[in-house]
Amino acid sequence: QKEVEQNSGPLSVPEGAIASLNCTYSDRGSQSFFWYRQYSGKSPELIMFIYSNGDKEDGRFTAQLNKASQYVSLLIRDSQPSDSATYLCAVNSGGSNYKLTFGKGTLLTVNP
Amino acid sequence: EAQVTQNPRYLITVTGKKLTVTCSQNMNHEYMSWYRQDPGLGLRQIYYSMNVEVTDKGDVPEGYKVSRKEKRNFPLILESPSPNQTSLYFCASSPWPIGGEKLFFGSGTQLSVL
Protein backbone atom coordinates (compact mmCIF):
# COMPACT_ATOMS: atom_id res chain seq x y z
CA GLN A 1 0.00 0.00 0.00
CA LYS A 2 1.59 3.22 -1.15
CA GLU A 3 1.32 5.91 1.52
CA VAL A 4 1.59 9.66 1.60
CA GLU A 5 1.95 11.19 5.06
CA GLN A 6 1.37 14.79 6.08
CA ASN A 7 1.24 16.50 9.45
CA SER A 8 -2.46 17.00 10.10
CA GLY A 9 -1.89 20.32 11.82
CA PRO A 10 -3.38 22.72 12.31
CA LEU A 11 -0.39 24.81 11.44
CA SER A 12 -0.77 28.38 12.56
CA VAL A 13 1.50 31.20 11.37
CA PRO A 14 1.30 34.98 11.61
CA GLU A 15 0.66 37.08 8.53
CA GLY A 16 3.88 37.74 6.64
CA ALA A 17 5.69 34.66 7.96
CA ILE A 18 6.88 31.63 6.03
CA ALA A 19 4.60 28.59 6.24
CA SER A 20 6.30 25.23 5.76
CA LEU A 21 4.22 22.19 4.85
CA ASN A 22 5.76 18.75 4.74
CA CYS A 23 4.98 15.45 3.08
CA THR A 24 6.68 12.06 3.02
CA TYR A 25 5.90 9.15 0.72
CA SER A 26 6.58 5.45 0.89
CA ASP A 27 7.00 4.46 -2.77
CA ARG A 28 10.61 5.07 -3.75
CA GLY A 29 9.65 4.76 -7.42
CA SER A 30 7.35 7.80 -7.28
CA GLN A 31 7.92 10.18 -10.14
CA SER A 32 5.75 13.28 -9.80
CA PHE A 33 4.54 15.32 -6.89
CA PHE A 34 1.72 17.79 -6.48
CA TRP A 35 0.35 20.27 -3.99
CA TYR A 36 -3.35 21.06 -3.98
CA ARG A 37 -5.05 23.77 -1.92
CA GLN A 38 -8.57 23.21 -0.61
CA TYR A 39 -10.56 26.01 0.97
CA SER A 40 -13.23 24.97 3.43
CA GLY A 41 -16.28 23.66 1.58
CA LYS A 42 -14.58 23.90 -1.81
CA SER A 43 -12.86 21.50 -4.18
CA PRO A 44 -9.08 20.97 -4.34
CA GLU A 45 -7.12 23.20 -6.69
CA LEU A 46 -3.67 22.42 -8.07
CA ILE A 47 -1.11 25.05 -7.04
CA MET A 48 2.29 23.43 -7.57
CA PHE A 49 3.89 20.38 -9.13
CA ILE A 50 7.48 19.16 -9.16
CA TYR A 51 9.24 16.30 -10.93
CA SER A 52 12.96 16.77 -10.20
CA ASN A 53 15.02 17.02 -7.05
CA GLY A 54 15.55 20.54 -5.83
CA ASP A 55 13.40 23.64 -5.61
CA LYS A 56 10.72 25.00 -7.89
CA GLU A 57 9.44 28.51 -7.32
CA ASP A 58 6.18 30.10 -8.45
CA GLY A 59 5.47 33.49 -6.94
CA ARG A 60 5.22 33.13 -3.17
CA PHE A 61 5.20 29.33 -3.40
CA THR A 62 8.26 27.06 -3.46
CA ALA A 63 8.05 23.30 -3.80
CA GLN A 64 11.05 21.30 -2.63
CA LEU A 65 11.73 17.66 -3.53
CA ASN A 66 14.27 15.26 -2.07
CA LYS A 67 13.79 11.82 -3.61
CA ALA A 68 16.58 10.23 -1.56
CA SER A 69 14.74 11.18 1.62
CA GLN A 70 11.31 10.61 0.03
CA TYR A 71 10.29 14.06 1.13
CA VAL A 72 8.46 16.91 -0.56
CA SER A 73 7.61 20.25 0.97
CA LEU A 74 5.75 23.44 0.18
CA LEU A 75 6.94 26.81 1.43
CA ILE A 76 4.62 29.80 1.36
CA ARG A 77 6.45 33.09 1.76
CA ASP A 78 4.79 36.26 3.04
CA SER A 79 1.77 34.22 4.18
CA GLN A 80 -1.59 35.94 3.83
CA PRO A 81 -4.90 35.24 5.59
CA SER A 82 -6.19 34.18 2.15
CA ASP A 83 -3.68 31.30 2.26
CA SER A 84 -5.65 29.74 5.13
CA ALA A 85 -6.77 26.41 3.73
CA THR A 86 -6.02 22.70 3.80
CA TYR A 87 -3.02 21.72 1.68
CA LEU A 88 -3.03 18.27 0.11
CA CYS A 89 0.12 16.53 -1.01
CA ALA A 90 -0.33 14.07 -3.88
CA VAL A 91 2.20 11.64 -5.29
CA ASN A 92 2.07 9.78 -8.59
CA SER A 93 3.83 6.46 -8.49
CA GLY A 94 5.71 5.09 -11.45
CA GLY A 95 5.95 1.65 -12.92
CA SER A 96 2.96 -0.44 -13.89
CA ASN A 97 0.73 0.86 -11.10
CA TYR A 98 0.74 4.50 -12.15
CA LYS A 99 -1.73 6.28 -9.90
CA LEU A 100 -2.14 9.38 -7.78
CA THR A 101 -2.25 8.98 -3.99
CA PHE A 102 -3.25 11.86 -1.73
CA GLY A 103 -2.12 12.63 1.79
CA LYS A 104 -4.78 13.54 4.35
CA GLY A 105 -3.89 17.20 4.23
CA THR A 106 -2.51 19.87 6.55
CA LEU A 107 -4.76 22.68 7.76
CA LEU A 108 -2.97 26.02 7.60
CA THR A 109 -4.25 29.09 9.44
CA VAL A 110 -2.62 32.47 8.79
CA ASN A 111 -3.43 34.93 11.55
CA PRO A 112 -3.72 38.66 10.71
CA GLU B 1 -15.22 28.34 -19.30
CA ALA B 2 -13.23 25.13 -18.76
CA GLN B 3 -14.87 23.18 -15.98
CA VAL B 4 -15.97 19.92 -14.43
CA THR B 5 -19.66 19.99 -13.58
CA GLN B 6 -21.15 17.73 -10.96
CA ASN B 7 -24.79 17.37 -10.04
CA PRO B 8 -26.42 17.49 -7.62
CA ARG B 9 -24.47 19.62 -5.15
CA TYR B 10 -26.34 18.17 -2.18
CA LEU B 11 -28.27 14.91 -1.97
CA ILE B 12 -30.13 13.29 0.90
CA THR B 13 -31.47 9.81 0.31
CA VAL B 14 -32.47 6.65 2.14
CA THR B 15 -30.76 3.30 2.36
CA GLY B 16 -31.25 1.17 -0.71
CA LYS B 17 -32.62 3.81 -3.07
CA LYS B 18 -30.53 3.83 -6.23
CA LEU B 19 -28.95 7.14 -7.18
CA THR B 20 -26.69 8.61 -9.82
CA VAL B 21 -24.31 11.53 -9.47
CA THR B 22 -23.52 13.07 -12.83
CA CYS B 23 -20.16 14.44 -13.93
CA SER B 24 -19.34 16.23 -17.14
CA GLN B 25 -16.20 17.99 -18.36
CA ASN B 26 -15.78 20.32 -21.34
CA MET B 27 -11.99 20.15 -21.66
CA ASN B 28 -11.78 17.05 -23.88
CA HIS B 29 -9.82 15.23 -21.17
CA GLU B 30 -9.13 11.53 -21.55
CA TYR B 31 -8.83 10.81 -17.81
CA MET B 32 -11.69 11.09 -15.35
CA SER B 33 -11.96 9.90 -11.78
CA TRP B 34 -14.20 9.82 -8.74
CA TYR B 35 -13.01 10.46 -5.19
CA ARG B 36 -14.66 10.48 -1.83
CA GLN B 37 -13.44 12.67 1.00
CA ASP B 38 -14.05 11.81 4.62
CA PRO B 39 -12.74 13.55 7.77
CA GLY B 40 -9.51 11.94 8.90
CA LEU B 41 -9.28 9.76 5.81
CA GLY B 42 -8.54 12.29 3.11
CA LEU B 43 -9.28 11.86 -0.57
CA ARG B 44 -9.68 8.28 -1.70
CA GLN B 45 -10.13 7.18 -5.28
CA ILE B 46 -13.27 5.18 -6.09
CA TYR B 47 -12.99 4.54 -9.84
CA TYR B 48 -11.13 6.03 -12.73
CA SER B 49 -11.28 5.97 -16.51
CA MET B 50 -8.41 6.52 -18.91
CA ASN B 51 -10.63 6.60 -21.99
CA VAL B 52 -14.10 5.90 -23.30
CA GLU B 53 -15.25 2.39 -22.35
CA VAL B 54 -12.14 1.91 -20.16
CA THR B 55 -12.70 2.01 -16.42
CA ASP B 56 -10.86 0.55 -13.46
CA LYS B 57 -11.19 0.30 -9.71
CA GLY B 58 -9.50 2.71 -7.36
CA ASP B 59 -8.90 2.17 -3.67
CA VAL B 60 -12.51 2.02 -2.44
CA PRO B 61 -14.75 0.73 -5.28
CA GLU B 62 -17.14 -1.43 -3.22
CA GLY B 63 -20.74 -0.32 -3.55
CA TYR B 64 -20.15 1.91 -6.56
CA LYS B 65 -20.47 1.59 -10.32
CA VAL B 66 -19.35 3.85 -13.12
CA SER B 67 -19.67 4.01 -16.88
CA ARG B 68 -17.83 5.94 -19.57
CA LYS B 69 -19.88 5.88 -22.75
CA GLU B 70 -18.79 9.33 -23.87
CA LYS B 71 -15.54 11.18 -23.29
CA ARG B 72 -17.18 14.09 -21.49
CA ASN B 73 -19.42 12.17 -19.04
CA PHE B 74 -18.53 9.89 -16.15
CA PRO B 75 -21.51 9.21 -13.87
CA LEU B 76 -21.18 7.57 -10.46
CA ILE B 77 -23.91 5.08 -9.60
CA LEU B 78 -24.83 3.81 -6.16
CA GLU B 79 -27.14 0.85 -6.76
CA SER B 80 -28.06 0.36 -3.09
CA PRO B 81 -26.67 3.18 -0.97
CA SER B 82 -25.81 2.54 2.66
CA PRO B 83 -25.09 4.99 5.50
CA ASN B 84 -21.33 4.33 5.25
CA GLN B 85 -21.44 5.94 1.81
CA THR B 86 -22.35 9.26 3.37
CA SER B 87 -19.48 11.42 2.20
CA LEU B 88 -18.31 14.33 0.07
CA TYR B 89 -17.75 13.16 -3.50
CA PHE B 90 -15.56 14.80 -6.13
CA CYS B 91 -15.33 14.12 -9.81
CA ALA B 92 -12.09 15.12 -11.51
CA SER B 93 -10.58 15.11 -14.96
CA SER B 94 -7.05 15.38 -16.28
CA PRO B 95 -5.34 15.91 -19.62
CA TRP B 96 -2.87 13.18 -18.62
CA PRO B 97 -4.46 9.82 -19.49
CA ILE B 98 -2.13 7.83 -17.26
CA GLY B 99 -2.22 8.41 -13.55
CA GLY B 100 -4.42 11.46 -13.64
CA GLU B 101 -1.82 14.14 -13.02
CA LYS B 102 -2.91 17.76 -12.72
CA LEU B 103 -6.48 17.06 -11.82
CA PHE B 104 -9.32 19.51 -12.33
CA PHE B 105 -12.03 18.94 -9.74
CA GLY B 106 -15.75 19.48 -9.81
CA SER B 107 -17.49 21.41 -7.03
CA GLY B 108 -18.38 18.29 -5.10
CA THR B 109 -21.52 16.44 -4.08
CA GLN B 110 -22.37 16.13 -0.41
CA LEU B 111 -24.28 12.87 -0.04
CA SER B 112 -26.17 11.82 3.07
CA VAL B 113 -27.63 8.31 3.24
CA LEU B 114 -30.16 7.87 6.04
Chai-1 contact restraints between the chains, C-beta under 6 A:
chainA,res_idxA,chainB,res_idxB,connection_type,confidence,min_distance_angstrom,max_distance_angstrom,comment,restraint_id
A,S32,B,E101,contact,1.0,0.0,6.0,A-B,restraint_1
A,S43,B,F90,contact,1.0,0.0,6.0,A-B,restraint_2
A,S43,B,F105,contact,1.0,0.0,6.0,A-B,restraint_3
A,S43,B,S107,contact,1.0,0.0,6.0,A-B,restraint_4
A,S43,B,G108,contact,1.0,0.0,6.0,A-B,restraint_5
A,P44,B,F105,contact,1.0,0.0,6.0,A-B,restraint_6
A,L46,B,K102,contact,1.0,0.0,6.0,A-B,restraint_7
A,N92,B,G99,contact,1.0,0.0,6.0,A-B,restraint_8
A,N92,B,E101,contact,1.0,0.0,6.0,A-B,restraint_9
A,Y98,B,I98,contact,1.0,0.0,6.0,A-B,restraint_10
A,Y98,B,G99,contact,1.0,0.0,6.0,A-B,restraint_11
A,K99,B,G99,contact,1.0,0.0,6.0,A-B,restraint_12
A,L100,B,G99,contact,1.0,0.0,6.0,A-B,restraint_13
A,L100,B,G100,contact,1.0,0.0,6.0,A-B,restraint_14
A,F102,B,G42,contact,1.0,0.0,6.0,A-B,restraint_15
A,F102,B,L43,contact,1.0,0.0,6.0,A-B,restraint_16
A,K104,B,G42,contact,1.0,0.0,6.0,A-B,restraint_17
